[in-house]
Amino acid sequence: MGFEEDVLKDFITEAKENLERLDEEFVELEQRPEDKELLSSIFRTIHTIKGTAGFFGFKTLEAIAHFAEDILSKLRDGLVVADEETIDMLLKAVDYIKAIIAALEETGKEPVDDTYLDFLVDLRNFAEKVAKRAEGGGAEAKEASPKEAPAAEASQASSPEEKKEEKGTETKEEAQAKAEAPREESSKTEEKTSKPEVPKPAASAPKKEDKSPPQVHLTETHVRVDVKLLDQLMNLAGELVLSRNRLVQIASRISDAELQNATQNLSLVTTELQEKIMKTRMQPIGNVFNKFPRIVRDLARSTGKKVNLRIEGADTELDRSIIDAIKDPLTHLVRNSIDHGIEDPDTRVQVGKPPVGTLVLRAYHEGGQVVIEIEDDGRGIDVRKIKQKAIEKGLITPAEAESMSDREALALIFRPGFSTAQKVTNISGRGVGMDVVKTNVEKLGGSIDIQTVLGAGTTVRLKIPLTLAIIPALVVTCEGQRYAIPQVSLRELVGLSPETRKNIHQIGDSEFFRLRGEMVPIVRLAKILGVEAQPRENESLVILNSGAMDFGLVVDEIWDSEEIVVKPLGKHFKDISIFAGATIMGDGKMALILDVVGISRKIGLKVEDVDRAKEEGAQAAYGEEEQQFILLFNVSPEEQFAIPLALVARLDKIKADKLEFVGGKEIVQYRGRSMPIIRLENFLPIQPLPEQEEYHLLVFAEGENEVAFLVSRIVDSIQTHVKLDERLYQIEGVLGSAIVKDKTTLFLDVYKIIEMHDPNFFVKIVPQEERPYRVLLAEDSPFFRQMIANYLVAAGYEVETAADGLEAWEKLQKESFDVLVTDIEMPRMNGLELAKKIRAEERLADLPIMALTSLAGEEDRRRGLEAGIDEYQVKLERAKVLEALANLLNRKYAKAA
Amino acid sequence: MKFDPYRILGISPGADIEEIRRAFREKARRFHPDRGGQKELFLALKRSYEILQARHAPARLEIFKGRPQGDHYVLSFLDVTAREVAVGAAVTVVIPDKPVPCPHCGGSGQNPAGPKRRCLFCEGEGVIEFSGPERRLCIVCPRCGGKGEILVDICPKCRGKGELAGEKELELSLPLGARPGDILYLPPGAGGEVAVFFELQVHPSGCLNFEGERLVSRVLIPFWRFALREKVTVETLEGPEDLDLPADFQPGQSLVLSRRGPWRADGSREDLYVKIDVFFPSDFSPKARNKLKELAEFLEKEEKDASTG
């Protein structure tokens, strides 16, 4: 119902406006009763009301308007002269119409009241009278008298039908007869006496004067304003914004509190004013969308296709000028979809689709832009055919076609003079289409993108700015000049310091910036502008989105964010694709507006390159330090635990009845052997494992020995950067806590727990008999530090820890150790520096050094050896580390002995 | 915030019409302006109730004047027969429903049958291995989920969306008074998610068809039966019926069956028009031809006699 209410509202608004005008015109009519133009205007207005009333089915309103129109037509044609009586009658009719409109506005229904019908009879009689008068005065034949009622239909000639028709319109005839009766009786004098019979329609109080029909005051809620006026207002608002910007800048220079206050206030009001004016220019895109049902129906019929049209988001608002401008491109795209996209019903059935095709027109707001999608489920675009066609048309060479990606091939559609249709039809035209569509969309500052799947359909996506006139922009500088970048294209800003510059990678000829694991191509603004760039310490990177992809623009400085008024560039500059326009800055100077899409095109970034970089970026992320694969699990549902996945030998499930309690030990039959079970609640202050039918086993192995943790559920295995908090839980068997997947998670010390369960589980591989070897462990990550220390202790070493290279160095000065185990990447002093320092000191020159990393590469190993590191191992590979450590010690001390 | 009628009435979104009615009555009593309630709140309650009422109203097709519009809607069409339109028969309409997960890709949006690319994360192994001398530990590759490959193409069925537009069928009566080319309107809520406009596409049912606004039953008879004004059997909305041809009935004329035509919206009926088409066989057997000639000669003679006499 909401929809009809809307239409009704429009109708009422329009009718009210018209009625106001009618009042004035009637007054004029009394002065100039024979003014043809005036009469025509009144006639037209009444005619419009009649038409719309008929459309809604408001019978009384329609009938009153009909008879009024009847009378007016006689006046207009000069058959009778508008005397006071006639004008009176017409004014009365207008008053009744007003009363009905008022009722419609209130209740949505016509008032049910006899006074209206009574008046209708009066009016009809009067109309008949006028018609009679017209006949008498004019030379018209009697047959020509327009007596038909509003709903009268043309009758047909054939005789038997006529018989029937007469029967069918019997009621009408009767009504007419009834209406005629009083007319026949009434002489002119009688007519006069019957006139003051004042009807009392509607609830609104009519004036109690003689000859006064209901006076209804219609409150105006809408006015019509010339669009030109709105455009002028918009321009003025633009100028005001510029002046405001300037004033704000001056005010910030002169630090005067009063002036600051005043400018701030002005600034606020200006912004609001501009927004409100912008709103007056906003129109729902439905104004365009709602034309398509008709177009789609006609097209479907003429092509013999069956199409369902789906409209989504017709209320989405856009600037009026943009709506006008996208009408034609949209129509073209819709025509294309039906003509080239959707198959005829037989073909669709053959390929297993429903016979009826679907066309979706969708509009929605997305980040200050409006996205319009035209989506069909037709045959899609055949990239091979496009290439073939492009070769035929001489747009590309066969060799180019060969090396062209699908996306590039699709872009050929937008080349001038391209049409994919096998035969040119009268619908999609003659290949003047898509290039013009693209040009038009880009002229609006928008972009166009095609996604297609052969055999499944095509989606064309337009991104259009909400408005063109005033846009928020980021002002940047390059070699002393300022440039504005439309905020809609902006994704984020990165300051380039020596630290962040590490994320710049050279791949091929292009530079890429690693932004949270994503590889973004970057380009220097100075290079694009072709200016000589001075090397600088601190630059900024502006990450932009050009529609198809993101890229980074290196600029000297980021100046400010400002509302700018877009001024078009002169025609001499229109071929410079990197500029979208110009604007006047707060200080009165000019700045050029950068065209983000133009720049991305100019640098000619290939999507394939970007994809490759992204792939490499993903691999790089894998090799990154401190990224940990961890296994998350529950014992009781409330508590979450984590262990490094690498420590787990196997994951398995067992039924509860497989658990046995033998000789004071809980064991499980596993792979033909008895494996001891560790219930974590026996060693840690945690909630116990609930009774379950089935449990998960985390199996750990050490040589021949195997042991398993019994847990209730495996939550997940994830790769994450572990930031361990050691202070919160200082419990044996717990390394620390961290938030993982929004839950506080305890990181368990597997080795410690196993040792608590069975001190003899780990084979002691301590080579020296008298005393355990002393190990100095330098590791900055508390997580690894504890874990490694624990497995070393479990293996029988005595371990001293240091949080970085420097601390290790200090400890080495005070105490003596048999071996140094060190991480490479550490703050203050890294492992390589530490090793070099050690080798440089005579006393320590022979100290065995073993380096541990997350993943060892050949390059690292080489650099480590150069620095004097004896062994290289991966942290998590406990067994390997222990074996290598034992070998290293054997080697060193056997040699010494 | 979006206008949420359920929230305003203080009921859960699954509430049935009885619950909605109860909530509205109770709240309306409490917040009625006559009892000192806030007018805005009362209006919001009323609006909420109206919205939900409309949503729970049984689905009914309406004849729609004007051109389809609204924020969301679907323009579809309805293939029906002339008879169905004339009598306001129940027909099956297909309307959009909530989207369903794509059966082809299972909602992933990726084409399971399409080309694959080796997962560079696990180098196609599907697992990432941390090996030692005594044991091998494998974990499932978190990037490709253990498949070792990454699907390259988006699902052709849903085109990467992971879901398909749902459909459902409704059994609805055609509104009385609808005519070919009319647009029927199914309000949102009543049956489906969005408003649906149906363009009526009327096909002939047997000899019955709409010609313009009129329902016409056409009969084809040979010329001799027409000449003899014999009874003809015509198809009407009530079934076949024998009709007498009036003695002065001429080709091109129609018979009118008063109030036997399609129903109007107000329950009354229009007329049914019967058109008689005459056919003239082109080859006769020699015997028939002779008889026909004989008859023609006889009739011509009679005519001449009548004019001379």
Interface residues (C-beta under 8 A of the other chain):
Chain A: M1 G2 F3 D6 V7 F55 F56 G57 S158 S159 P160 E161 K163 K164 K167 G168 G286 N290 P293 R294 V296 R297 K306 N308 L309 R310 I311 E312 G313 A314 D315 V356 T358 Q451 V453 L454 G455 A456 G457 T459 E615 A618 Q619 Y622 F629 L645 A646 V648 A649 A701 G703 S717 I718 Q719 V874 L876 E877 R878 A879 K880 E883
Chain B: A54 K65 G66 R67 P68 Q69 G70 D71 H72 Y73 V74 L75 S76 F77 P96 L120 F121 I128 F130 S131 G132 P133 E134 R135 L137 I139 V140 P142 R143 D153 I154 P156 K157 R159 G160 A165 P187 V194 A195 F197 E199 P246 F249 G252 Q253 S254 L255 V256 S258 D271 Y273
